[in-house]
Amino acid sequence: MSLDPQLLEVLACPQDHGPLTYLEDKNVLVNPRLKIAYPIIDDIPVMLIDEATPYSLED
């Protein structure tokens, strides 16, 4: 299931407050500046700093 486009417009990284990139096929929100990803579990973005994992858009 895809995230609501209106939700994606208002979500920001809790660390640097910048925009995130939604990767629907991997079910994550990626911050390419910090090279981290936030998981989406049961269609709910988990925007906790402690839940972020290392990620590169080349992955």
N, C-alpha and C positions, 0 to 999 in steps of 0.2 A: 504494500500500500504506500502511496506517495504522501508526503507531507503537504499540508495546505500551503499554497503559495503566499498567502497573507502572513502566515506564521513565519515562513522563511524570511520575509522582508523585515521582521522585527527582531529576529534572533541575532544575538551578537556573542562573540566569544567572551566568557567571563574573565579571561586573563587580560586581553588587550583591547576589548570592547570593539573590535573590528568585525567585518562581515565574515560569514562562513560559507563554504561551498558544500552543497548537498550532493552526495554521491548515492543516488537511489539504489544502484546495483550492489553497493557494499553496505548500505543502511547506516551511514555515518555522516556527520557534519565535520568538515575539515577546515582547519585554520592553516593555510599554506605558509603564512608568515612565521608561525611558531612550530610548524611541522608536527601538529597534533590533530587527533580526531576524537570527537565525542560520539559515543554510541547512541543509537536509537533503538530502544527496547519497547516492544508492544506499541509501536507508533508514537512513543513519547521520547523526545530528545532528552538525554541525561546530560545536563549542562553543569556538572560538578567538576571543578578543577581536578579533584583526586581521581576522577573516572576517565580523564583524557589519556589517550595512549599515543605513543610516537607514530607518526604517519608522514608519508611523502606522496605527493600526487603522482610520482613515477611508479608507485607500488601497484 
